[in-house]
Amino acid sequence: MVLIGVVLLGLAFFIAISVLHDGLSARAKPTRLEEFMARNARHLAIPGNARLMQNPVLDSPEIQREARLHFADHCAICHGNDGSGDTPIGNGLYPKPPDLRLPATQDLSDGELFWIIENGVRFTGMPAFSDNGDHMAGNHGSAQDSWKLVHFIRHLQHLTSAERLEMERYNPKGPEDREEEQEENEFLNEATPKAKPESQTHRRP
């Protein structure tokens, strides 16, 4: 009994050292043990009936475009337009957002992806977007929007350059981007000749 206690204590110490490597810095890379524990914890946390849910939204080009632009506006700030997670905010999170194109995400069922979008993942930067979630839910939309995002996540591996360019126009803009956009608009307005009012135009009899 004492031996079991010592082994468990040693295991707990090893896990603590593994989790707290590099202190509490978010710049650290999770160890393989942390990744293994996180994946299994997520699997256990998702209800069994959620895994069996089927996507009630039929996929189509229209649905893909809606989800694509929704993703660009709400999700790309952390996940990137391509789902890689390689963004300034994404790279600053711990753990960092997963590459949604890889099997670790693509092998999840539609129901699991939907549940994660709706409920978020505790101890990560992934918030809950359901109506019962946080304040961000009001901007996200309904459960239908989450199901549409599931279709888009499946499409990430086949995202085209044209689709990515379209998404960039819908990405949230920071102060610098807005200022640059305003300067461009002002320059274009000055370069475009203004039409004279009709009352000032001289017509020949």
N, C-alpha and C positions, 0 to 999 in steps of 0.2 A: 504494500500500500504506500509506504514511504517512497519506494522507488518510482512508482507511477506519479506521485506528487512531484518528485524532483524532475522527472521527464517533462511533465506538463509545464512546470515552472520554467525549465530551460527552453521549451518550445515557445512559451509566451515571451520570454526575453529575446529570443531570436527574431520573432515576429516584430516585436517593438523596435528592435535595432533596424530591421529591414524597412519598416514603415517610416521611421524617423531619421533615415539616413539623410545627410545634408541638412539636418535640423528641420525647420518647418518651411524651408524654401520651396516655392512653387516652381522654381527653375529645375529642380531635380527630375530625373527620369525614373518612373516607377520600376521597381525590380520585377523580375519574372514571378517571384512569389506574390507580390502585390497584384500583378495582372491576373495570376491564376485565382487568387482569392476574390478579386473584384468580379471576374467573369462568373464564378460559381455563386457568389452572393447575389448577383443580378439575376441569374437563372432561378435561384431559389425564391427570390423576391417577387418574380412575375407569377401571378396566379395561373394555375393549370388551365382554367377555362379561357384565359386571355390568349394562350398560345394557339387555341383551336379556332379562334374567331376568323371568319372569312371576310375579305374586303367587300363591303356592299356597294362600293362605287366602281362602276365599269370604267376601265381605262380607255382613253381616246386622246387624240391630239389636243382637243380643247381642254380636257382635264389636265393633261400634262403641262400645258402652258399656264393654266391657273396655278397649279402646284409649283411650277418652276419660278414664277414671279413671286409667289408667296414665300418660297424658300429664300429667294434673293433678298426679300425685305425683312424677314424675321429670323432666318437661320444662318445665312451666309456670313454674318459678322463673326461667328465662331467657327462654323464648319467650312467656310469658303464656298464659292459658287460651284466648285467641282466636287465638294464633299470631302476634300483631303484633310481639312482641319488645319491647314497651313495658313493661318492668319495671325496678325499681331495679338489679338485677344486670345485666340485659340492656343497660341504658343505660350501664352502667359498663364494658362490654367493648369491646375494639377488635380487629377490627371488631365492630360491634354485630350481634346476631342478625338475620337477614333476616326480613321479613314473609312468613311461610309461605303467606299467602293470595294473594300476587302471582305473576304469570307466571314470574318468575325461579326460583321453586320449583315451582309447579304444572306448568310445562312439562317438568320433569324426568321421566324414565321411572320406573316403579315400582322397577325394579332400581337405578337411581341413588339414589333416596331410601333404599332398603333399605341400600345400600352405605355411604351417609353415616351412617346411624344406627348401623350395625355397626362402622364403622371410624373415625368422627369426621373432623374436618378439621384438619389441622396448622396451627399459627400462629393458631388461633382458640380460642374457649372451648368448641367442640363436642368432647366427649370420645368415645372409642370405647366402645360398649356391648356388643360381642360377647363371647363366652366367652373369646376370646383377647385381650380389651382390658384395661382397667385394673380397679381394685378395684370400680368401680361396676357392673360387669357382673353380679356376683352378685345385686345388688338389682334389676337390670333384667329378667332372665328369659332366655328362649330366643330363637332366631331367629324363632320363630312370633310372639313379642310384637312384634318389629321389623316384621314384615309386617303385623300388625294396626295398628301405628302409621301405616303407609303409607296404609291405608284412612282412618284418622282425619284425616291431613293433607289428603287429598282432600276431606274433609267440612268443613274449617275455614271455607270460604267460606259454608257454609249452617248454621253453628252457631246454635242457638236460645238464647233467654234462659234457658229451663228447663235446658238442658244446661250452660250456663255456671254457673248457680247450683249445680247438682249437683257440678260440678268444684271449686267453691270449698270444699266440705266436705272434699275430698281433697287440697287443697294443703298442703304441709308448713307446720307452724306454728312460729313463733318463740317465744322465751320470753314476750314480752308477750302474744301471742295465747293461749298456754297458761294464763297467769295470769288473763287476762280470762275464759277459758272456765271455769276452776276457780271463780272468784268467782261467775259466773252459776249454776253447778251448786250451789254452797253456798247461794246465795240461794233458788234453787228448792226445795232440800231443806228449808230452814228454813220456807219458805212452805207446804209441803205437810204437812198434819196427819199425824202418825204413828199408825198403827193400834195399839191396845192389844193386848198379848199376850192370848191366849185365856184364860189362867189368871186374868187380872185382870178379865175381863168378868163381870158379875153377871147371871145369868139368873133369871127368875122361875120358880118351880116350876109 
